[in-house]
Each structure stands twice: as structure tokens, then as C-alpha cells.
Amino acid sequence: MSPAHVGTIAGPLDVAALAQQVEALFGRFRPSAVAERRCHERLALPIPVRLTPLDHAGRPLAEQAITVVGRDISPRGLSFFHEETLTYRRAIIEVDHPELGQFSAEVDIRWCRFARRGWYESGGRLLGVVSRDGTRSPERFSESVA
């Protein structure tokens, strides 16, 4: 089973929904990240973000969820700070902020490095929208974005 098809899938894929959520987040949160070589604009995201790991079958491990601090986000990925090393690669990220609203997506964590003073920085690709009932899109979002 490919990682893109892990978990319970309900309904047709709506790739545009993730892009719309990220764009809406961009519109609600004004401070922009520094311009750089990446193709997509990144936006600073200095707020608490809930990170829930997924097991090998794609099921959320709610008892292992942690709160991390967002660093930045783009239509294809995000990065964040955390205090412990991560033992998993796939996770659900959730933003629930009074001014920014709610946002949930599956992420493939691709890198981690020690930052300083006991903090780690990790980042990865956003794979697809996660709905309120926990269902995820069956196709990799990042491959759909030009």
C-alpha cells in the first residue's frame, strides 16, 4: 500500500481544498517570511501546532500527540520547532487559532536537525487535507502543485 493511500478515505479527493486552506491562512496571517530561492512563498507561523503521529497503517496515535511551535508554512510544506527527537515520519498537523481558524493536514516529515538550546527543527511536505472526521485525501497534494 502506498503512503498516499494510507488510512480511511471518504469521498473524492479535493486537492484544491488544501491549497485553499493554506491560501486562507496566508490571507489571515500577514507577516511574510523572508524571500528566498524556493518556488512557493512561505509564511511565518509562530503559533502552537498540534502534531499527532500516524502508525504504519496510517492510524493517528492520539496518546503520542505533542504541541510544537510553527516556524513557517507554504502551499507544499511546513517547518516547526520541538523539544524531543521525533520517532515517526508521518503525522497530522492541526492549527486551531482564534484569529487564523482551523487547519488540518497530513505531513511527511522529511528532515530534522538540532537547532540550539535543547530545541529541534523539523519540516516536511504537506500531503493532503484532513477533515474534521479524520479522513485524509488519497493523493499526494505536493505532487499536484506546480
C-alpha contacts under 8 A as a table, 3 or more apart, distances in Angstrom:
res1	aa1	res2	aa2	distance
1	M	5	H	6.58
1	M	6	V	7.01
2	S	5	H	5.53
2	S	6	V	6.82
3	P	6	V	5.35
4	A	127	L	7.76
4	A	138	P	5.54
4	A	139	E	5.29
4	A	140	R	5.59
5	H	9	I	7.98
5	H	138	P	4.96
5	H	139	E	6.90
6	V	57	A	6.32
6	V	58	G	5.11
6	V	138	P	7.53
7	G	57	A	6.66
7	G	58	G	4.83
7	G	59	R	6.22
7	G	135	T	7.37
7	G	136	R	7.13
8	T	135	T	5.65
8	T	136	R	6.90
9	I	135	T	5.50
9	I	136	R	5.90
9	I	137	S	6.53
9	I	138	P	6.48
10	A	135	T	6.21
10	A	136	R	7.73
12	P	137	S	7.73
13	L	137	S	5.32
13	L	138	P	6.39
13	L	139	E	7.07
14	D	17	A	5.46
14	D	18	L	7.69
14	D	137	S	7.10
15	V	18	L	5.96
15	V	19	A	7.06
15	V	128	G	7.07
15	V	129	V	7.73
15	V	137	S	7.62
15	V	139	E	7.91
15	V	141	F	6.10
15	V	144	S	7.44
16	A	19	A	5.13
16	A	20	Q	6.02
17	A	20	Q	5.03
17	A	21	Q	6.12
17	A	129	V	6.86
18	L	21	Q	5.05
18	L	22	V	6.21
18	L	75	P	7.91
18	L	105	A	7.61
18	L	128	G	6.19
18	L	129	V	5.24
18	L	141	F	7.64
19	A	22	V	5.20
19	A	23	E	6.04
19	A	75	P	6.03
20	Q	23	E	5.04
20	Q	24	A	5.94
21	Q	24	A	5.06
21	Q	25	L	6.14
21	Q	103	F	6.71
22	V	25	L	4.96
22	V	26	F	6.19
22	V	74	S	7.12
22	V	75	P	5.87
23	E	26	F	4.88
23	E	27	G	6.22
23	E	75	P	7.47
24	A	27	G	4.99
24	A	28	R	6.26
25	L	28	R	5.18
25	L	29	F	6.08
25	L	100	L	6.26
25	L	101	G	7.94
26	F	29	F	5.37
26	F	30	R	6.75
26	F	43	L	6.66
27	G	30	R	6.59
28	R	99	E	7.41
28	R	100	L	5.78
29	F	43	L	7.96
29	F	100	L	6.75
31	P	43	L	6.86
31	P	44	A	6.33
32	S	42	R	6.87
32	S	43	L	4.77
32	S	44	A	5.81
33	A	41	E	7.66
33	A	42	R	5.48
33	A	43	L	4.79
33	A	44	A	5.12
33	A	72	D	7.25
34	V	42	R	7.80
35	A	41	E	7.33
35	A	42	R	7.95
38	R	41	E	7.29
40	H	74	S	6.31
40	H	75	P	6.86
40	H	76	R	7.63
41	E	74	S	5.99
41	E	75	P	7.89
42	R	72	D	6.14
42	R	73	I	5.35
42	R	74	S	4.53
42	R	75	P	7.93
43	L	72	D	5.22
43	L	73	I	5.31
43	L	74	S	6.36
44	A	70	G	7.85
44	A	71	R	5.83
44	A	72	D	4.25
44	A	73	I	6.62
45	L	70	G	4.99
45	L	71	R	5.03
45	L	72	D	4.66
45	L	73	I	6.49
46	P	69	V	6.26
46	P	70	G	4.97
46	P	71	R	5.44
46	P	72	D	7.33
47	I	69	V	5.61
47	I	70	G	5.42
47	I	71	R	7.94
48	P	67	T	6.26
48	P	68	V	5.74
48	P	69	V	4.67
48	P	70	G	6.16
48	P	95	V	7.36
49	V	67	T	5.61
49	V	68	V	5.26
49	V	69	V	5.82
49	V	70	G	6.08
49	V	93	I	6.61
49	V	94	E	5.76
49	V	95	V	5.21
49	V	96	D	7.67
50	R	65	A	6.89
50	R	66	I	5.91
50	R	67	T	4.60
50	R	68	V	6.26
50	R	92	I	7.95
50	R	93	I	5.60
50	R	94	E	5.00
50	R	95	V	6.57
51	L	65	A	5.53
51	L	66	I	5.39
51	L	67	T	6.03
51	L	68	V	6.74
51	L	91	A	6.39
51	L	92	I	5.75
51	L	93	I	4.73
51	L	94	E	6.61
52	T	60	P	6.31
52	T	61	L	6.27
52	T	62	A	6.01
52	T	64	Q	6.58
52	T	65	A	4.18
52	T	66	I	6.57
52	T	91	A	5.32
52	T	92	I	5.11
52	T	93	I	6.52
53	P	60	P	5.86
53	P	61	L	5.53
53	P	62	A	7.46
53	P	64	Q	6.75
53	P	65	A	6.41
53	P	88	Y	6.50
53	P	89	R	7.72
53	P	90	R	6.07
53	P	91	A	4.11
53	P	92	I	6.37
54	L	57	A	7.54
54	L	58	G	5.07
54	L	59	R	5.16
54	L	60	P	4.43
54	L	61	L	5.69
54	L	88	Y	7.55
54	L	90	R	5.52
54	L	91	A	5.04
54	L	92	I	7.22
55	D	58	G	5.18
55	D	59	R	5.36
55	D	60	P	6.43
55	D	61	L	6.57
55	D	90	R	7.79
56	H	59	R	7.46
58	G	90	R	7.93
60	P	91	A	7.52
60	P	92	I	7.58
61	L	64	Q	5.58
61	L	65	A	6.81
62	A	65	A	5.23
67	T	82	H	7.80
68	V	80	F	6.47
68	V	81	F	5.82
68	V	82	H	5.07
68	V	83	E	8.00
69	V	80	F	5.46
69	V	81	F	5.09
69	V	82	H	6.56
70	G	73	I	7.99
70	G	78	L	7.85
70	G	79	S	6.36
70	G	80	F	4.25
70	G	81	F	6.35
71	R	78	L	7.44
71	R	79	S	5.36
71	R	80	F	4.66
71	R	81	F	6.73
72	D	78	L	5.56
72	D	79	S	5.51
72	D	80	F	7.00
73	I	76	R	7.86
73	I	77	G	5.83
73	I	78	L	4.13
73	I	79	S	6.57
74	S	77	G	5.29
74	S	78	L	6.15
75	P	126	L	7.61
75	P	145	V	7.96
76	R	125	R	5.64
76	R	126	L	5.43
76	R	127	L	7.95
76	R	141	F	7.63
76	R	142	S	5.40
76	R	145	V	7.39
77	G	107	V	7.68
77	G	123	G	7.25
77	G	124	G	5.49
77	G	125	R	4.12
77	G	126	L	4.74
78	L	123	G	5.55
78	L	124	G	5.87
78	L	125	R	6.69
78	L	126	L	7.16
79	S	121	E	7.02
79	S	122	S	5.53
79	S	123	G	3.93
79	S	124	G	6.59
80	F	121	E	5.67
80	F	122	S	5.58
80	F	123	G	6.26
81	F	119	W	6.51
81	F	120	Y	5.56
81	F	121	E	4.48
81	F	122	S	6.43
82	H	85	T	7.73
82	H	119	W	5.71
82	H	120	Y	5.27
82	H	121	E	6.37
82	H	122	S	7.82
83	E	118	G	6.20
83	E	119	W	4.76
83	E	120	Y	5.93
84	E	119	W	7.28
84	E	120	Y	6.90
85	T	112	C	7.99
85	T	120	Y	6.99
86	L	89	R	7.76
88	Y	91	A	7.62
88	Y	109	I	7.93
89	R	108	D	5.79
89	R	109	I	4.87
89	R	110	R	6.98
90	R	106	E	7.28
90	R	107	V	5.86
90	R	108	D	4.79
90	R	109	I	6.04
91	A	106	E	5.80
91	A	107	V	5.44
91	A	108	D	6.75
91	A	109	I	7.55
92	I	104	S	6.86
92	I	105	A	5.67
92	I	106	E	4.47
92	I	107	V	6.01
92	I	130	V	7.67
93	I	104	S	5.57
93	I	105	A	5.53
93	I	106	E	6.31
93	I	107	V	6.86
94	E	102	Q	7.28
94	E	103	F	5.69
94	E	104	S	4.42
94	E	105	A	6.81
95	V	101	G	7.42
95	V	102	Q	5.38
95	V	103	F	5.02
95	V	104	S	6.39
96	D	100	L	7.39
96	D	101	G	5.70
96	D	102	Q	4.47
96	D	103	F	6.65
97	H	100	L	5.14
97	H	101	G	5.11
97	H	102	Q	6.45
98	P	101	G	5.80
104	S	129	V	6.22
104	S	130	V	5.24
104	S	131	S	7.03
105	A	126	L	6.52
105	A	127	L	6.96
105	A	128	G	5.50
105	A	129	V	4.52
105	A	130	V	4.83
105	A	136	R	7.85
106	E	126	L	5.94
106	E	127	L	5.31
106	E	128	G	5.50
106	E	129	V	6.49
106	E	130	V	6.40
106	E	136	R	7.30
107	V	124	G	6.21
107	V	125	R	5.52
107	V	126	L	4.54
107	V	127	L	5.45
107	V	128	G	7.64
108	D	124	G	5.27
108	D	125	R	5.29
108	D	126	L	6.58
108	D	127	L	6.80
109	I	112	C	8.00
109	I	122	S	7.01
109	I	123	G	5.54
109	I	124	G	4.11
109	I	125	R	6.66
110	R	122	S	7.60
110	R	123	G	6.09
110	R	124	G	4.77
110	R	125	R	7.30
111	W	122	S	5.44
111	W	123	G	5.59
111	W	124	G	6.62
112	C	120	Y	6.78
112	C	121	E	5.61
112	C	122	S	4.13
112	C	123	G	6.71
113	R	120	Y	5.60
113	R	121	E	5.41
113	R	122	S	6.42
114	F	118	G	7.60
114	F	119	W	6.26
114	F	120	Y	4.39
114	F	121	E	6.30
115	A	118	G	7.43
115	A	119	W	5.46
115	A	120	Y	4.99
115	A	121	E	5.93
116	R	119	W	5.44
116	R	120	Y	7.20
125	R	142	S	6.69
126	L	141	F	6.69
126	L	142	S	6.38
127	L	139	E	7.52
127	L	140	R	4.81
127	L	141	F	4.69
127	L	142	S	5.90
128	G	136	R	6.47
128	G	137	S	5.42
128	G	138	P	7.83
128	G	139	E	7.16
128	G	140	R	6.19
128	G	141	F	5.06
128	G	142	S	7.98
129	V	136	R	5.77
129	V	137	S	5.92
130	V	133	D	7.95
130	V	134	G	5.71
130	V	135	T	5.57
130	V	136	R	4.56
130	V	137	S	6.96
131	S	134	G	5.24
131	S	135	T	5.46
131	S	136	R	6.55
132	R	135	T	7.53
137	S	140	R	7.71
140	R	143	E	5.75
140	R	144	S	7.07
141	F	144	S	5.26
141	F	145	V	6.75
142	S	145	V	5.47
143	E	146	A	7.61
